[in-house]
């Protein structure tokens, strides 16, 4: 039996529902289901508060393990991977990159490219990021989409004539929440009957701030704790996922995949990787980054063209590109290739 050290942000002692944590938990669950391997998991969440314990666990399980898998945000992963480079490990390392900032961080922060060249396999979520790393002479890179596990669920969609927008994800200013609220209020002032429901973790101060902007058509519904079914049953009630993100590290948001699985049309900002995942005029609209007049125009065009149902159907079709078991099949084969 092969022994694998899995170093990842699984947040076992905190209630974190962000994309990084969900991806790491899904990956751990997948690894634990592989009968040919034994997994030693080290949780890097909140690592600065328990750095000595973390170092001890990594070293302890390192000597028990045959191979290493790292799945953590850029900074934490860089520290861990640098450690393995400095001790000149001979063990194979697989790195699942979180977000889309790795190449920029390497260039702007002067991170050692040799740390990444020595890894057996790096998995990124975007072709553009792969190309950027290749330009840095980091060539051991492949694209592997963010992923989801899906249980059978019932769609709760009812087409009642009202356009139901939803935002799902971390509720922070950088995700464009306030602009989404303004858009819905503007449409209703123009007699376009629509609502916006917001789901996700939100700090109390910011929640009070955005609630002061709400009217009767806008509501906050708290967290959805994902279980590969409940989130899809809830999201399936809606028409359009509104995603005016300005978040600088955005790559392939897990919430976008959740909304594809749930069969939603998409209106999103043109963040750096948006066009790799959203098909303009096929399953949604992409507006100019931080240009909220353009967001209004593109969304209004979608409404006036009666394109929402068509976009919803296409998103559902695209969801098959993000199913965990399909995406990780080749990785599993690579991980097990030397087991007799």
C-alpha positions in Angstrom: 0.0 0.0 0.0 1.3 3.4 -1.0 1.4 6.1 1.7 0.7 9.7 0.8 1.2 12.8 2.7 -1.6 15.3 1.9 -0.9 18.9 3.0 -3.9 21.0 2.4 -6.3 23.6 3.7 -9.1 21.4 5.0 -10.1 23.7 7.9 -11.1 20.8 10.2 -11.3 23.1 13.3 -13.2 26.0 11.7 -16.3 26.5 9.7 -14.8 27.7 6.4 -16.9 27.4 3.2 -14.6 29.2 0.8 -13.5 27.7 -2.5 -10.0 26.7 -1.3 -11.3 24.7 1.6 -14.1 23.0 -0.4 -11.7 21.9 -3.1 -9.2 20.5 -0.5 -11.9 18.6 1.3 -13.2 17.1 -1.9 -9.7 16.1 -2.9 -9.1 14.5 0.5 -12.3 12.6 0.3 -11.4 11.3 -3.1 -7.9 10.2 -1.9 -9.4 8.4 1.1 -11.6 6.4 -1.2 -8.7 5.0 -3.1 -8.1 1.6 -1.5 -4.5 1.2 -2.7 -3.2 4.2 -0.7 -3.1 5.4 2.9 -3.5 9.1 3.4 -1.8 11.2 6.1 -3.5 14.6 6.2 -1.9 17.8 7.6 -4.4 20.7 7.8 -2.7 24.0 7.0 -5.6 26.2 7.9 -4.7 29.1 10.2 -1.1 27.9 10.1 0.5 30.9 11.7 -1.2 30.2 15.0 0.1 26.6 15.3 3.3 26.7 13.2 5.4 24.4 15.5 2.7 21.8 15.5 2.4 22.0 11.7 6.2 21.7 11.2 6.2 18.6 13.5 3.4 16.9 11.7 4.8 17.5 8.3 8.2 16.1 9.3 6.7 13.2 11.2 4.4 12.1 8.3 7.1 12.9 5.7 9.2 10.0 6.9 6.1 7.7 6.8 5.1 8.6 3.3 6.1 7.6 -0.2 4.7 10.6 -2.1 3.4 14.1 -1.3 0.3 16.1 -2.4 0.1 19.8 -1.7 -3.2 21.8 -2.1 -3.1 25.2 -0.5 -3.0 28.9 -1.3 0.1 30.2 -3.0 2.0 31.6 0.0 1.5 28.6 2.3 2.2 26.2 -0.5 5.4 28.1 -1.4 6.7 27.7 2.2 6.0 24.0 2.2 7.4 23.4 -1.3 10.5 25.4 -0.5 11.1 23.2 2.5 11.0 20.1 0.4 13.4 21.7 -2.1 15.9 22.7 0.6 16.0 19.2 2.1 16.4 17.8 -1.5 13.6 15.4 -1.2 13.5 12.5 -3.7 9.8 11.9 -3.2 7.4 12.7 -5.9 5.3 15.8 -5.2 2.0 16.8 -6.8 0.8 20.3 -6.4 -2.9 21.3 -6.9 -2.7 25.1 -7.3 -5.5 27.2 -5.7 -6.6 30.3 -7.6 -4.9 32.1 -10.4 -2.1 34.2 -8.9 0.8 31.8 -8.8 2.7 33.1 -11.8 2.2 36.7 -10.7 3.4 35.9 -7.2 6.5 34.1 -8.5 7.4 37.2 -10.6 6.4 40.0 -8.2 7.6 38.4 -5.0 10.8 36.8 -6.4 9.9 33.2 -5.5 12.4 30.7 -6.6 11.3 29.0 -9.8 13.4 25.9 -8.9 10.9 25.2 -6.1 8.3 24.5 -8.8 10.5 22.9 -11.5 11.4 20.1 -9.1 7.8 19.0 -8.6 6.6 16.0 -10.5 3.3 17.5 -11.5 1.6 20.9 -11.1 -2.2 21.1 -11.7 -3.6 24.5 -12.5 -7.2 25.5 -13.3 -6.6 27.7 -16.4 -4.7 27.4 -19.7 -3.6 31.0 -19.4 -1.9 30.3 -16.0 -0.3 27.2 -17.5 1.1 29.4 -20.3 2.4 32.0 -17.8 4.2 29.3 -15.9 5.7 27.9 -19.1 7.1 31.3 -19.8 8.9 31.1 -16.5 10.4 27.7 -17.7 8.1 25.8 -15.4 6.9 23.1 -17.8 5.7 20.3 -15.5 2.2 21.9 -15.6 -1.2 20.6 -16.8 -4.7 22.1 -16.7 -7.1 20.3 -14.4 -10.4 22.1 -13.8 -11.7 22.8 -10.3 -14.2 20.0 -9.5 -17.3 19.0 -7.7 -18.9 15.7 -6.5 -22.6 15.6 -7.3 -25.3 13.4 -5.7 -28.7 13.0 -7.4 -30.8 16.0 -6.7 -34.2 17.4 -7.6 -34.5 20.7 -9.5 -36.8 23.2 -7.8 -37.0 25.6 -10.7 -40.4 27.2 -11.4 -40.7 29.7 -14.3 -43.1 32.2 -12.9 -42.2 35.2 -15.0 -40.1 36.8 -12.3 -36.3 36.8 -13.0 -34.6 35.3 -10.0 -30.9 36.3 -9.6 -28.7 34.7 -7.1 -25.2 35.3 -5.7 -23.5 32.4 -4.0 -20.0 32.5 -2.5 -18.0 34.6 0.0 -19.9 37.8 0.6 -17.1 40.3 0.5 -16.8 43.7 -1.3 -14.3 42.3 -3.8 -16.9 40.0 -5.2 -19.0 42.9 -6.5 -21.9 42.3 -4.2 -22.9 46.0 -3.9 -22.9 46.4 -7.7 -25.2 43.4 -8.0 -27.6 45.0 -5.5 -27.6 48.3 -7.4 -28.3 46.4 -10.7 -31.4 44.7 -9.2 -32.7 47.9 -7.8 -32.3 49.6 -11.1 -34.1 46.9 -13.0 -37.1 47.0 -10.6 -37.2 50.8 -10.9 -37.6 50.2 -14.7 -40.5 47.7 -14.1 -38.4 44.7 -14.8 -39.6 42.3 -12.1 -36.6 40.6 -10.5 -35.1 39.5 -7.2 -31.7 38.9 -5.8 -31.0 36.3 -3.1 -27.5 36.2 -1.5 -25.9 33.2 0.0 -22.5 32.8 1.7 -20.4 33.5 4.7 -20.3 37.2 5.6 -18.8 39.1 8.5 -21.2 41.0 10.6 -20.0 44.5 9.9 -20.1 44.1 6.1 -23.5 42.3 6.3 -24.9 45.3 8.1 -23.5 47.6 5.4 -25.0 45.7 2.5 -28.3 45.2 4.3 -28.7 49.0 4.5 -28.9 48.8 0.6 -31.6 46.1 0.5 -35.2 46.6 -0.5 -38.1 44.1 -0.6 -36.6 42.4 -3.7 -33.2 41.6 -2.1 -32.5 39.2 0.7 -29.6 37.5 2.5 -30.1 33.9 3.3 -27.0 32.9 5.2 -24.7 30.0 4.5 -25.3 26.9 2.5 -23.2 24.0 3.9 -22.3 21.9 0.9 -23.0 18.2 0.8 -23.0 17.7 -3.0 -26.8 17.8 -3.0 -28.4 20.5 -0.8 -26.6 23.4 -2.5 -27.9 22.3 -5.9 -31.5 21.9 -4.8 -31.4 25.4 -3.4 -29.6 27.1 -6.4 -31.8 25.3 -8.9 -34.6 27.6 -7.9 -32.9 30.6 -9.7 -32.5 31.9 -13.2 -29.2 33.8 -13.2 -26.0 33.6 -11.2 -24.7 37.2 -10.9 -20.9 37.3 -10.4 -19.4 40.8 -10.8 -16.1 39.8 -9.2 -13.2 42.1 -8.8 -11.2 39.6 -6.7 -7.6 39.7 -7.9 -6.9 35.9 -7.3 -10.0 34.7 -9.1 -9.4 31.6 -11.3 -12.1 29.0 -11.6 -14.6 29.7 -8.8 -16.2 26.7 -7.3 -19.5 28.7 -7.1 -19.5 29.0 -10.8 -19.4 25.2 -11.1 -22.1 24.9 -8.5 -24.3 27.1 -10.6 -23.6 25.2 -13.8 -24.6 22.0 -12.0 -27.8 23.7 -10.9 -28.5 24.9 -14.4 -28.2 28.7 -14.1 -27.5 31.4 -16.7 -24.4 33.5 -15.8 -23.7 37.2 -15.8 -20.0 37.8 -14.8 -17.2 40.3 -15.0 -14.4 39.7 -17.4 -11.9 38.6 -14.8 -8.6 37.3 -16.2 -9.8 33.8 -16.8 -13.5 34.3 -17.3 -13.6 33.4 -21.0 -12.0 30.0 -20.4 -15.1 29.0 -18.5 -18.1 31.1 -19.6 -19.3 30.9 -23.2 -20.4 34.4 -24.3 -23.9 34.4 -25.7 -24.2 30.6 -25.1 -24.6 30.2 -21.4 -24.2 33.8 -20.2 -22.9 37.3 -20.6 -19.4 38.6 -19.8 -19.2 42.4 -19.1 -16.1 44.6 -19.1 -14.1 44.3 -15.9 -15.4 46.9 -13.3 -17.6 48.5 -16.0 -21.0 48.4 -14.4 -22.8 50.3 -17.1 -21.7 47.4 -19.4 -23.0 44.9 -16.8 -26.4 46.7 -17.0 -26.4 46.7 -20.8 -25.4 43.0 -21.2 -27.9 41.8 -18.6 -30.7 43.9 -20.1 -29.8 42.4 -23.5 -30.1 38.9 -22.1 -33.5 39.7 -20.7 -34.8 41.4 -23.8 -33.6 38.6 -26.0 -35.3 36.0 -23.9 -32.0 34.1 -23.7 -32.1 33.0 -20.0 -33.7 29.6 -20.5 -31.3 28.8 -23.4 -28.3 29.9 -21.2 -29.6 27.7 -18.3 -29.7 24.7 -20.5 -26.2 25.2 -21.8 -24.8 25.7 -18.3 -26.3 22.3 -17.4 -24.5 20.8 -20.4 -21.2 22.4 -19.4 -21.4 21.0 -15.9 -20.2 17.6 -17.0 -16.7 19.2 -17.5 -16.3 19.6 -13.8 -17.2 16.3 -12.3 -14.6 15.1 -9.8 -14.3 11.4 -10.7 -13.9 12.2 -14.4 -11.3 14.9 -13.9 -9.1 13.0 -11.4 -9.1 9.7 -13.3 -5.7 10.4 -15.0 -4.2 11.7 -11.8 -5.3 8.6 -10.0 -3.6 6.4 -12.7 -0.4 8.4 -12.3 -0.5 8.1 -8.5 -0.9 4.4 -8.7 1.3 3.6 -11.7 4.1 2.0 -9.7 1.9 -0.1 -7.5 2.0 -3.8 -8.5 
